[in-house]
Amino acid sequence: MVSRETLPLLRVQGVSKQYGAEHALRSISLEVHEGEIVALLGPSGSGKSTLLRCVAGLEMPGEGDIFLREERITERPPYARGFGMMFQQFALFPHRTVAENIAFGLKMQRVATKDQLRRVEEMLALIGLPGYGQRSIFELSGGEQQRVALARSIAPRPPLLMLDEPLGSLDRTLRERLMDELRSILKSIGMTALYVTHDQQEAFAISDRLLLMNRGEKIQEGSPEQLYRHPVSRFAAEFFGLHNYLPVQTLAPATPPYQWEARTSLGSLCFTTDAPATTLLLVRPEAARLAREEDSNVITGTLHERSFRGSHYRLVTAHEGSLFLEWEVTTPQRDLPNQGDVIQLALRPDAITFLTP
Ligand code: ADP
């Protein structure tokens, strides 16, 4: 018999959904294991919310099934699934206190009052707002409101928490801080979560694993690192902000420690990758630094654009054949080349890979 730990908590099997002629979901399968945070990532209209709504029971799949601990729940109504939800549109009750908001789900479950109070205190401590119970929602900052919304959705200890763009309405600085907080809170209580976002940075920061979607289809699934390092297609690469492609003219085994030597229009590049050999190289923007005498894997180009990005400079180099490449380069300001300069960049072999076919 398969042990309970190896069984997925949630299993989505071949779920399709059509609205008229529109295919919102095309045979999506997904497993989420206990304690895992899985992000559904994709551009607007790719089907993320529809999938989440099918899991929540707010939509019925046209085809396919949904299982909770291997029990089929495809037709089970939302309230009977007992999942937690943190959707942008499920705002807090503005005229109730923080404690009343957090206790809402517990009240619905008819949890005894003293247990409700204890749980609310636990939740306030968890979200870093001890003593805030009697405050009104109006007295809270945007970030604090978001944390209270999180506390409200996890107070009843749902088996699965679903979050749909929960940080969508916040400004960037706050969003970045809350991404990390949200992950650490969810991890600290071992919560299993499905997290919808169109923002790759948010998906990378929050999830253990992510599912990249486009036009209702699953494009790729894996850890954030896997997807970033080995995107399966041009669409996936572009979605992760990767734009540097180099056609391979000839490919040969390289002298160790490298695995491959590829001839390209910019010269020979050596690298090692576990992706299968194809005719297109993907070079990540963090690969480059201003070349020194002793460097290998050096390319030459003209500096087309440069801009300061805080932790690094973004450089765009122009090469023969209208090829433009983008780089994130860390360098002291005094070494920074000027626009129009011919520059040499050394490319780190571990940031070069084949664009998986
Ligand atoms: P996402 O969450 O990735 O932005 P959605 O799941 O909301 O995408 O939508 C996927 C597709 O299904 C879109 O083309 C959208 O217009 C369509 N869609 C979603 N909900 C409905 C609905 N209730 N009626 C008709 N079409 C819908």
Boltz pocket constraint, residues with backbone or C-beta under 6 A from the ligand:
constraints:
  - pocket:
      binder: B
      contacts: [[A, 19], [A, 22], [A, 23], [A, 24], [A, 42], [A, 43], [A, 44], [A, 45], [A, 46], [A, 47], [A, 48], [A, 49], [A, 50], [A, 51]]
      max_distance: 6.0
